[in-house]
Amino acid sequence: MVVLFILFLSLLWHPVSMIVFFLVFVAWFFLYFDRTNPVVVFGRVLDDRFVLGLLGIVTVIALVFTNVGLNVLVALIVGVVFVGLHAAFRGTEDLFLDEESAVEGGSVSVFGV
């Protein structure tokens, strides 16, 4: 989410590019991430790899034609740096739950599920 927010902030000064990338995002969402049935075009079922490749090509073409390739690349690098810093400084000591303290603290389900 942080990387997408940084990408959004980098596109604020390019409104046409933001609209194009929103349309590409909608295409990714509906054609790849949020579907339960295969994509059918003219009675033929399209393979997931074909849909993935086609959406990837459309994304690259959108980057080239809107002239924000460098802007998006810098935004993605900044986002990766933020994710890396989060991973480096995140404390993992309190992620594990001791079974005895879970029972005492009421964190265990009464129904045994």
DOMI-681155 format. One record per atom (N, C-alpha, C, O): atom name; x, y, z; residue number from 1. Coordinates in Angstrom, 1 decimal, padded with zeros to 4 digits, m for minus. Example, Ala and Ser with C-alpha at 12.3 -4.5 7.8 and 13.67 -1.06 7.14 Angstrom:
// residues 2
   atomo       px       py       pz   num
       N    013.2   m005.7    007.8     1
      CA    012.3   m004.5    007.8     1
       C    013.2   m003.3    007.8     1
       O    014.2   m003.3    008.5     1
       N    012.8   m002.2    007.1     2
      CA    013.7   m001.1    007.1     2
       C    012.9    000.0    007.9     2
       O    013.4    001.1    008.0     2
This chain:
// residues 113
   atomo       px       py       pz   num
       N    000.8   m001.2    000.0     1
      CA    000.0    000.0    000.0     1
       C    000.9    001.3    000.0     1
       O    000.5    002.3   m000.6     1
       N    002.0    001.2    000.7     2
      CA    002.8    002.4    000.7     2
       C    003.4    002.7   m000.6     2
       O    003.5    003.8   m001.0     2
       N    003.8    001.6   m001.4     3
      CA    004.4    001.8   m002.7     3
       C    003.3    002.4   m003.6     3
       O    003.6    003.3   m004.4     3
       N    002.1    002.0   m003.6     4
      CA    001.0    002.5   m004.4     4
       C    000.7    004.0   m004.0     4
       O    000.4    004.8   m004.9     4
       N    000.8    004.3   m002.7     5
      CA    000.6    005.7   m002.3     5
       C    001.7    006.6   m002.8     5
       O    001.4    007.7   m003.3     5
       N    002.9    006.1   m002.8     6
      CA    004.0    006.9   m003.3     6
       C    003.9    007.1   m004.8     6
       O    004.2    008.2   m005.3     6
       N    003.5    006.0   m005.5     7
      CA    003.3    006.1   m006.9     7
       C    002.1    007.1   m007.2     7
       O    002.2    007.9   m008.2     7
       N    001.1    007.1   m006.4     8
      CA    000.0    008.1   m006.6     8
       C    000.5    009.5   m006.4     8
       O    000.2    010.4   m007.2     8
       N    001.3    009.7   m005.4     9
      CA    001.8    011.1   m005.1     9
       C    002.7    011.5   m006.3     9
       O    002.7    012.7   m006.6     9
       N    003.5    010.6   m006.9    10
      CA    004.4    011.0   m008.0    10
       C    003.6    011.4   m009.2    10
       O    004.1    012.1   m010.1    10
       N    002.4    010.8   m009.4    11
      CA    001.6    011.1   m010.6    11
       C    000.6    012.3   m010.4    11
       O   m000.1    012.6   m011.3    11
       N    000.6    013.0   m009.2    12
      CA   m000.3    014.1   m009.0    12
       C    000.0    015.2   m010.0    12
       O   m001.0    015.9   m010.4    12
       N    001.2    015.4   m010.5    13
      CA    001.5    016.5   m011.4    13
       C    001.3    016.0   m012.9    13
       O    001.6    016.8   m013.8    13
       N    000.8    014.8   m013.1    14
      CA    000.6    014.3   m014.4    14
       C   m000.8    013.7   m014.4    14
       O   m001.0    012.5   m014.4    14
       N   m001.9    014.6   m014.5    15
      CA   m003.2    014.1   m014.4    15
       C   m003.6    013.1   m015.5    15
       O   m004.4    012.2   m015.3    15
       N   m003.2    013.3   m016.7    16
      CA   m003.5    012.4   m017.8    16
       C   m002.9    011.0   m017.5    16
       O   m003.6    010.0   m017.8    16
       N   m001.7    011.0   m017.1    17
      CA   m001.0    009.7   m016.7    17
       C   m001.8    009.0   m015.6    17
       O   m001.9    007.8   m015.6    17
       N   m002.3    009.8   m014.6    18
      CA   m003.0    009.2   m013.5    18
       C   m004.3    008.5   m014.0    18
       O   m004.6    007.5   m013.5    18
       N   m005.0    009.2   m014.9    19
      CA   m006.2    008.6   m015.5    19
       C   m005.8    007.3   m016.3    19
       O   m006.6    006.3   m016.1    19
       N   m004.8    007.3   m017.1    20
      CA   m004.4    006.2   m017.8    20
       C   m004.0    005.0   m016.9    20
       O   m004.4    003.9   m017.1    20
       N   m003.2    005.3   m015.8    21
      CA   m002.8    004.3   m014.9    21
       C   m004.0    003.8   m014.1    21
       O   m004.0    002.6   m013.6    21
       N   m005.0    004.6   m013.8    22
      CA   m006.2    004.2   m013.1    22
       C   m006.9    003.2   m014.0    22
       O   m007.4    002.1   m013.5    22
       N   m007.0    003.4   m015.3    23
      CA   m007.7    002.5   m016.2    23
       C   m006.9    001.2   m016.3    23
       O   m007.5    000.1   m016.4    23
       N   m005.6    001.3   m016.3    24
      CA   m004.8    000.1   m016.4    24
       C   m005.0   m000.7   m015.1    24
       O   m005.0   m002.0   m015.1    24
       N   m005.0    000.0   m014.0    25
      CA   m005.3   m000.7   m012.7    25
       C   m006.6   m001.4   m012.6    25
       O   m006.7   m002.5   m012.2    25
       N   m007.6   m000.7   m013.2    26
      CA   m009.0   m001.4   m013.2    26
       C   m008.9   m002.6   m014.1    26
       O   m009.5   m003.6   m013.8    26
       N   m008.2   m002.5   m015.2    27
      CA   m008.0   m003.7   m016.1    27
       C   m007.3   m004.9   m015.4    27
       O   m007.8   m006.0   m015.4    27
       N   m006.3   m004.5   m014.6    28
      CA   m005.6   m005.6   m013.9    28
       C   m006.5   m006.2   m012.8    28
       O   m006.5   m007.4   m012.6    28
       N   m007.2   m005.3   m012.1    29
      CA   m008.1   m005.8   m011.1    29
       C   m009.2   m006.8   m011.6    29
       O   m009.4   m007.8   m011.1    29
       N   m009.9   m006.3   m012.7    30
      CA   m011.0   m007.2   m013.1    30
       C   m010.5   m008.3   m014.0    30
       O   m011.2   m009.4   m014.0    30
       N   m009.5   m008.2   m014.7    31
      CA   m009.1   m009.3   m015.6    31
       C   m008.1   m010.3   m015.0    31
       O   m007.9   m011.4   m015.5    31
       N   m007.5   m009.9   m013.9    32
      CA   m006.5   m010.8   m013.3    32
       C   m006.7   m011.2   m011.8    32
       O   m006.7   m012.3   m011.5    32
       N   m006.9   m010.1   m011.0    33
      CA   m007.0   m010.4   m009.6    33
       C   m008.4   m010.8   m009.1    33
       O   m008.5   m011.6   m008.2    33
       N   m009.4   m010.2   m009.6    34
      CA   m010.8   m010.4   m009.0    34
       C   m011.7   m011.3   m009.8    34
       O   m012.9   m011.1   m009.7    34
       N   m011.2   m012.2   m010.6    35
      CA   m012.1   m013.0   m011.4    35
       C   m012.1   m014.5   m010.9    35
       O   m011.0   m015.0   m010.4    35
       N   m013.2   m015.1   m011.0    36
      CA   m013.3   m016.5   m010.6    36
       C   m013.4   m017.4   m011.8    36
       O   m013.0   m018.6   m011.7    36
       N   m013.9   m016.9   m012.9    37
      CA   m014.0   m017.6   m014.1    37
       C   m012.9   m017.2   m015.1    37
       O   m012.4   m016.1   m015.0    37
       N   m012.6   m018.1   m016.0    38
      CA   m011.5   m017.8   m017.0    38
       C   m012.1   m016.7   m018.0    38
       O   m013.3   m016.6   m018.2    38
       N   m011.2   m016.0   m018.6    39
      CA   m011.5   m014.9   m019.5    39
       C   m011.8   m015.6   m020.9    39
       O   m011.0   m016.4   m021.4    39
       N   m013.0   m015.3   m021.4    40
      CA   m013.4   m015.9   m022.7    40
       C   m013.6   m014.8   m023.7    40
       O   m014.3   m013.8   m023.5    40
       N   m012.9   m014.9   m024.8    41
      CA   m013.0   m013.9   m025.9    41
       C   m013.4   m014.7   m027.2    41
       O   m012.7   m015.6   m027.6    41
       N   m014.5   m014.3   m027.8    42
      CA   m015.0   m015.0   m029.0    42
       C   m015.1   m016.5   m028.9    42
       O   m014.8   m017.2   m029.8    42
       N   m015.6   m016.9   m027.7    43
      CA   m015.8   m018.3   m027.5    43
       C   m014.6   m019.1   m027.1    43
       O   m014.6   m020.3   m026.9    43
       N   m013.4   m018.5   m027.0    44
      CA   m012.2   m019.2   m026.7    44
       C   m011.7   m018.7   m025.3    44
       O   m011.8   m017.6   m024.9    44
       N   m011.3   m019.7   m024.5    45
      CA   m010.8   m019.4   m023.2    45
       C   m009.3   m019.0   m023.2    45
       O   m008.5   m019.7   m023.8    45
       N   m009.0   m017.8   m022.6    46
      CA   m007.7   m017.3   m022.6    46
       C   m006.9   m017.9   m021.4    46
       O   m007.5   m017.8   m020.3    46
       N   m005.7   m018.3   m021.5    47
      CA   m004.9   m018.8   m020.5    47
       C   m004.5   m017.7   m019.5    47
       O   m004.4   m016.5   m020.0    47
       N   m004.2   m018.0   m018.3    48
      CA   m003.8   m017.0   m017.3    48
       C   m002.5   m016.3   m017.7    48
       O   m002.3   m015.1   m017.5    48
       N   m001.6   m017.1   m018.2    49
      CA   m000.3   m016.6   m018.6    49
       C   m000.5   m015.6   m019.8    49
       O    000.2   m014.6   m019.8    49
       N   m001.4   m015.9   m020.7    50
      CA   m001.6   m014.9   m021.8    50
       C   m002.2   m013.6   m021.3    50
       O   m001.8   m012.5   m021.7    50
       N   m003.2   m013.7   m020.3    51
      CA   m003.8   m012.5   m019.7    51
       C   m002.7   m011.7   m019.0    51
       O   m002.6   m010.5   m019.1    51
       N   m001.8   m012.4   m018.2    52
      CA   m000.8   m011.7   m017.5    52
       C    000.2   m011.0   m018.4    52
       O    000.6   m009.9   m018.2    52
       N    000.6   m011.7   m019.5    53
      CA    001.5   m011.1   m020.5    53
       C    000.9   m009.9   m021.2    53
       O    001.6   m008.9   m021.4    53
       N   m000.4   m010.0   m021.6    54
      CA   m001.0   m008.9   m022.2    54
       C   m001.2   m007.7   m021.3    54
       O   m001.0   m006.6   m021.8    54
       N   m001.6   m007.9   m020.1    55
      CA   m001.7   m006.8   m019.1    55
       C   m000.3   m006.2   m018.9    55
       O   m000.2   m005.0   m018.7    55
       N    000.7   m007.0   m018.8    56
      CA    002.1   m006.5   m018.6    56
       C    002.5   m005.6   m019.8    56
       O    003.1   m004.5   m019.6    56
       N    002.2   m006.1   m021.0    57
      CA    002.5   m005.3   m022.2    57
       C    001.7   m004.0   m022.2    57
       O    002.3   m002.9   m022.6    57
       N    000.4   m004.0   m021.9    58
      CA   m000.4   m002.8   m021.8    58
       C    000.2   m001.8   m020.8    58
       O    000.2   m000.6   m021.1    58
       N    000.7   m002.3   m019.7    59
      CA    001.2   m001.5   m018.7    59
       C    002.5   m000.8   m019.2    59
       O    002.7    000.4   m018.9    59
       N    003.4   m001.5   m019.8    60
      CA    004.6   m000.9   m020.3    60
       C    004.3    000.1   m021.4    60
       O    004.9    001.1   m021.5    60
       N    003.3   m000.2   m022.3    61
      CA    002.9    000.7   m023.4    61
       C    002.3    002.0   m022.7    61
       O    002.6    003.1   m023.2    61
       N    001.6    001.9   m021.7    62
      CA    001.0    003.0   m021.0    62
       C    002.2    003.9   m020.4    62
       O    002.1    005.1   m020.4    62
       N    003.2    003.2   m019.9    63
      CA    004.3    003.9   m019.3    63
       C    005.1    004.7   m020.4    63
       O    005.4    005.9   m020.3    63
       N    005.2    004.1   m021.6    64
      CA    005.9    004.7   m022.7    64
       C    005.2    005.9   m023.3    64
       O    005.7    007.0   m023.5    64
       N    003.9    005.7   m023.5    65
      CA    003.1    006.7   m024.2    65
       C    002.7    007.9   m023.3    65
       O    002.4    009.0   m023.8    65
       N    002.8    007.8   m022.0    66
      CA    002.4    008.9   m021.1    66
       C    003.7    009.6   m020.6    66
       O    003.6    010.6   m019.9    66
       N    004.9    009.2   m021.0    67
      CA    006.1    009.8   m020.8    67
       C    006.4    010.0   m019.3    67
       O    006.9    011.1   m018.9    67
       N    006.0    009.1   m018.5    68
      CA    006.3    009.2   m017.0    68
       C    007.1    008.0   m016.5    68
       O    007.1    007.6   m015.4    68
       N    007.8    007.3   m017.5    69
      CA    008.5    006.1   m017.1    69
       C    009.6    006.4   m016.0    69
       O    009.7    005.6   m015.0    69
       N    010.4    007.5   m016.2    70
      CA    011.4    007.8   m015.2    70
       C    010.7    008.2   m013.8    70
       O    011.2    007.8   m012.8    70
       N    009.6    008.9   m013.9    71
      CA    008.9    009.3   m012.7    71
       C    008.4    008.1   m011.9    71
       O    008.5    008.1   m010.7    71
       N    007.8    007.2   m012.6    72
      CA    007.3    006.0   m012.0    72
       C    008.4    005.1   m011.5    72
       O    008.3    004.5   m010.4    72
       N    009.5    005.0   m012.2    73
      CA    010.7    004.3   m011.8    73
       C    011.3    004.8   m010.5    73
       O    011.6    004.1   m009.5    73
       N    011.4    006.1   m010.4    74
      CA    011.9    006.8   m009.2    74
       C    010.9    006.5   m008.0    74
       O    011.3    006.3   m006.9    74
       N    009.6    006.7   m008.3    75
      CA    008.6    006.4   m007.2    75
       C    008.7    005.0   m006.7    75
       O    008.5    004.7   m005.5    75
       N    008.9    004.0   m007.6    76
      CA    008.9    002.6   m007.2    76
       C    010.2    002.4   m006.4    76
       O    010.2    001.6   m005.4    76
       N    011.3    003.0   m006.8    77
      CA    012.6    002.9   m006.0    77
       C    012.4    003.4   m004.6    77
       O    012.8    002.8   m003.6    77
       N    011.8    004.6   m004.5    78
      CA    011.5    005.2   m003.2    78
       C    010.6    004.3   m002.4    78
       O    010.8    004.1   m001.2    78
       N    009.6    003.7   m003.0    79
      CA    008.7    002.8   m002.3    79
       C    009.5    001.5   m001.8    79
       O    009.2    001.1   m000.7    79
       N    010.3    001.0   m002.6    80
      CA    011.1   m000.2   m002.2    80
       C    012.1    000.2   m001.1    80
       O    012.3   m000.7   m000.2    80
       N    012.6    001.4   m001.1    81
      CA    013.5    001.8    000.0    81
       C    012.7    001.9    001.3    81
       O    013.1    001.5    002.4    81
       N    011.4    002.4    001.2    82
      CA    010.6    002.5    002.4    82
       C    010.2    001.1    002.9    82
       O    010.3    000.8    004.1    82
       N    009.9    000.2    002.0    83
      CA    009.6   m001.2    002.5    83
       C    010.9   m001.9    003.1    83
       O    010.7   m002.6    004.1    83
       N    012.0   m001.6    002.5    84
      CA    013.3   m002.2    003.0    84
       C    013.6   m001.6    004.4    84
       O    014.0   m002.4    005.3    84
       N    013.4   m000.3    004.6    85
      CA    013.6    000.3    005.9    85
       C    012.6   m000.3    006.9    85
       O    013.0   m000.5    008.1    85
       N    011.4   m000.5    006.5    86
      CA    010.4   m001.1    007.4    86
       C    010.8   m002.5    007.8    86
       O    010.7   m002.9    009.0    86
       N    011.3   m003.3    006.9    87
      CA    011.7   m004.6    007.2    87
       C    013.0   m004.7    008.1    87
       O    013.1   m005.5    008.9    87
       N    013.9   m003.7    007.9    88
      CA    015.1   m003.7    008.7    88
       C    014.8   m003.3    010.1    88
       O    015.5   m003.8    011.0    88
       N    013.9   m002.3    010.3    89
      CA    013.7   m001.8    011.7    89
       C    012.5   m002.4    012.4    89
       O    012.2   m001.9    013.5    89
       N    011.8   m003.3    011.8    90
      CA    010.6   m003.9    012.5    90
       C    011.1   m004.8    013.6    90
       O    011.9   m005.6    013.4    90
       N    010.4   m004.6    014.7    91
      CA    010.7   m005.5    015.9    91
       C    009.9   m006.8    015.8    91
       O    008.6   m006.7    015.6    91
       N    010.5   m007.9    015.9    92
      CA    009.8   m009.2    015.7    92
       C    009.8   m010.0    017.1    92
       O    009.4   m011.1    017.1    92
       N    010.2   m009.3    018.1    93
      CA    010.2   m010.0    019.4    93
       C    008.8   m010.4    019.9    93
       O    008.6   m011.4    020.6    93
       N    007.8   m009.5    019.7    94
      CA    006.5   m009.8    020.2    94
       C    005.5   m010.4    019.2    94
       O    004.3   m010.3    019.4    94
       N    006.0   m011.0    018.2    95
      CA    005.1   m011.6    017.2    95
       C    004.6   m013.0    017.6    95
       O    003.6   m013.5    017.1    95
       N    005.4   m013.7    018.5    96
      CA    005.0   m015.0    018.9    96
       C    004.3   m015.0    020.2    96
       O    004.6   m014.2    021.1    96
       N    003.3   m015.9    020.3    97
      CA    002.4   m015.9    021.5    97
       C    002.7   m017.2    022.3    97
       O    002.7   m018.3    021.7    97
       N    003.0   m017.0    023.5    98
      CA    003.3   m018.2    024.4    98
       C    001.9   m018.8    024.8    98
       O    000.9   m018.1    025.1    98
       N    001.8   m020.1    024.8    99
      CA    000.6   m020.8    025.0    99
       C    000.0   m020.6    026.4    99
       O   m001.2   m020.4    026.5    99
       N    000.9   m020.6    027.4   100
      CA    000.4   m020.4    028.7   100
       C   m000.2   m019.0    028.9   100
       O   m001.2   m018.8    029.6   100
       N    000.5   m018.0    028.4   101
      CA    000.0   m016.6    028.5   101
       C   m001.2   m016.4    027.7   101
       O   m002.0   m015.5    028.0   101
       N   m001.4   m017.2    026.6   102
      CA   m002.6   m017.0    025.8   102
       C   m003.8   m017.5    026.6   102
       O   m004.9   m017.0    026.5   102
       N   m003.6   m018.6    027.3   103
      CA   m004.8   m019.2    028.0   103
       C   m005.1   m018.3    029.2   103
       O   m006.3   m018.0    029.5   103
       N   m004.1   m017.7    029.9   104
      CA   m004.3   m016.8    031.0   104
       C   m005.0   m015.5    030.5   104
       O   m005.8   m014.9    031.3   104
       N   m004.6   m015.0    029.4   105
      CA   m005.1   m013.8    028.9   105
       C   m006.4   m013.9    028.2   105
       O   m006.9   m012.8    027.8   105
       N   m006.9   m015.0    028.0   106
      CA   m008.2   m015.2    027.3   106
       C   m008.1   m015.1    025.8   106
       O   m009.1   m014.9    025.1   106
       N   m006.9   m015.4    025.2   107
      CA   m006.8   m015.3    023.8   107
       C   m007.2   m016.6    023.1   107
       O   m007.2   m016.6    021.8   107
       N   m007.5   m017.6    023.8   108
      CA   m007.8   m018.9    023.3   108
       C   m009.3   m019.1    023.2   108
       O   m010.0   m018.7    024.1   108
       N   m009.8   m019.6    022.1   109
      CA   m011.2   m019.7    021.9   109
       C   m011.8   m020.7    022.9   109
       O   m011.2   m021.8    023.2   109
       N   m013.0   m020.4    023.4   110
      CA   m013.7   m021.3    024.3   110
       C   m014.2   m022.5    023.6   110
       O   m014.4   m023.6    024.2   110
       N   m014.6   m022.4    022.4   111
      CA   m015.2   m023.5    021.6   111
       C   m014.2   m024.4    021.0   111
       O   m014.6   m025.4    020.5   111
       N   m012.9   m024.2    021.1   112
      CA   m011.9   m025.1    020.7   112
       C   m011.8   m025.1    019.2   112
       O   m011.3   m026.1    018.6   112
       N   m012.2   m024.0    018.5   113
      CA   m012.1   m024.0    017.1   113
       C   m010.8   m023.3    016.7   113
       O   m010.5   m023.1    015.5   113
